[in-house]
Amino acid sequence: MKPLKHSESLPQIAELEAILARNEQITEILQKAPLLGMSSWYLGAGSIAQTVWNFRHDFELSRGIRDADLVYYDASDLSYEAEDVYIQKANELFSHIGFPVEIRNQARVHLWYENKFGKKINPYPSVEAAIDEWPTTATSLGVRYDEKGNFVVYAPFGLEDLFNLTVRPNKRKITADIYQAKVNRWIKIWPKLTIVPWNE
């Protein structure tokens, strides 16, 4: 049922699965993602956390979700062309979802990250290592169903901040400006969020 880096109660994991199951778009992505044939994949970050935030706010469960991050890991081919094969398949498979489903090979993030964000990073050794560095503790999160239908969660900071509506920076990679831009948008949509300041 895991992996989770920090021990979590089974009820928390079951609650997360139950909440996500209420979001039809997230459910469909999780069900159809295996058809893409990607290795070591997870659906993660904002679309997962924001579904939980919407549930806690009694909002429509896709409110405020800009996109869904569907990530995988393949170090055998770092070309954009190889990644784009999955991107095109996903565009066709999820064209009706209502928001973009963004495919990213986490093995090649280091090739473009500096040009986009102005900071050089080392190659990731795994998809989980990439999730470890996502911008906030609540959104450093990946979920999927394995071949046997088991709900798999990878949450390096646990699930407490997610369920407590706490936004806390994960300073391993992002800058204060990136963090502030995110929380400025989020607090307008989800007013019950507790924002932990960058310098705290």
N, C-alpha and C positions, 0 to 999 in steps of 0.2 A: 504493500500500500504506500510505502514511502519511496524514494529517499527524502528525508528532511535532515538538515545539518543539526538542528536543535531538536531535542525530543519534544513532540507535541502530543496532546491527547487525541485519541481517535475521534472523540466527539467534535473537536475543532475541524479535523479533516473532513468528517462526514458533513458538518455544517457547510463548509466551503463547497463541497460537491453539490449539496442540495440547493444552495443559492445559485450556483452557476447553471444548474439544470433548469432553473426558471427563466434564464435568458436564452431565447430560442436561437439567436445568432451565435452565441458562444457555444451552445450545444451542437449546432450544426458544424461549426468549424472543428470542434473536437472530434466529432464523428467522422468527418470526411478527410481530415488532415492525413491519415494513414494512406489514403489513395494517392497522395503525391509521391510517396516512396522516399521521403527524406529520412536521413539517419539522425538519431539522437535529437529528436525534435521536442519542443515544448510550445504551448501557447502561453504567453506571459505578459508581465508588466501591466500597463494601464488598463487594458480591457478587462482583466481579471479583478484588479483592485477596485476599479470604478463600478463594476457590477455589484460588488459587495457594498461600496459606499451608497450606491443607488438603493439597494435593498434596505440599508440602515436608515436612509432618509425617506423611505416610502415613495421613491420616485419610480418612473418607468425604468426598467433595468438597463436599457441601452443609452439612457440620457447622458450626454456629454462625452460619449466615447467617440474619439476621432478616428481611431484605427485599431486593428488587432495585430499584435506582434507575434508572428509564427516563426520561430527561430529553429535552426538546426546546426549541425556541425559536420563538416566534411573537409578535412585538411588535404585530401588527395587531389583536389582540383580547386585552386583558389581563383580561377578566372571568373569574371563577371558573367561570361557566357554560360558557364555551368549553373551559376545561381539563377540566371535569367530563365533557364528552362523551367525551374520550379515557380518562378514569378509568373510566367505566362500560364502555366497550368493552374495556378491558384487564381489568377484573374478570371479564368474561364469557370472554374469550379465555384468561386464565391462571388460572382458578379452581381448577384441579387441580394447580398447580405445587408447592404445599407451603409457600410463604411468599408474603407480599404482594408484588406488583409495583406500585411506587409511581410514578405519573406526575406530573411537575412541569414546568410551563412556566417555564423559567429567565428569561424576559422579565418575569415578574411576581413574582419572589422578593422584590424590594424592597418590595412592597405589604404583605407579612405578616411579614417577617423581624424588624422591630423589636418587634412585639407578642409574638413567640415567644421572641426571644433578647435583647431589651433594647438592641439596637444598630441604629442607622439605617445602611442601605447605599444606594449609588447603583444605579440600574438597570444591568443588564448589557447590553452591546451585542451579545453573541452567546452561544451555549451554551458555546463554548470559554472565554470570559471567566469564566463561572461555574465551570467545572471548575478554572480557575486558582486559585480561592479555596477549594476544598474542604479539609477539615480536616488531612489529612496528605499528605506527598509521595507515599506509596505508593498512597493512595486517590484522589489527584487524577488520575483516569484514566477515559477513556471509550473504548468499542470498539463497532464495528458492522460490518455487511457492506454495501457499497455496491450500486448497481443491477447492477453487473457481477459481483458475488460476491466482490469483493476485501475482505480483512480490513483495516479501517481502525482505527488507534489514535491517540488524542490523549492524550499524556502530557507535560504541561508541565515536569515534573521528571525526565523520563526513567523508565527501568524498573529502575535499579540497586537502589534501596531496596526495591522490590517483590520482586525475586528474591533479595535478600540478607536478607529478613525483617526489615528495619529500619523501625521506626515513628518518623517524624520530624515534628514539628509544622510545619504551614504556617500561619504566624501572620498571614496577611493579613486573616482575618476572625474566626476562633474565639478564645475566651479560654482561659486556662490551665485553668480549671475544666472546660470542655467537653472539652479534650484529655485531662485526667487521668481523667475519667469513662470515656472511650473506652478508654484504655490499661488501666485497671483491669479492665474487662470482657475485653478481648482477651487479656491475658496469662494469664488463667485458662483460656482455651480453647486458645490457641496458645503454649505455654510456650517455644518456641524463638525467639520474637520478641525482637529487641533494641530496647529502648525508649530513645529519645533524650530526656532530660529537657527540659522546657519552657525552662528557663533556660540550657541549654548553647549 
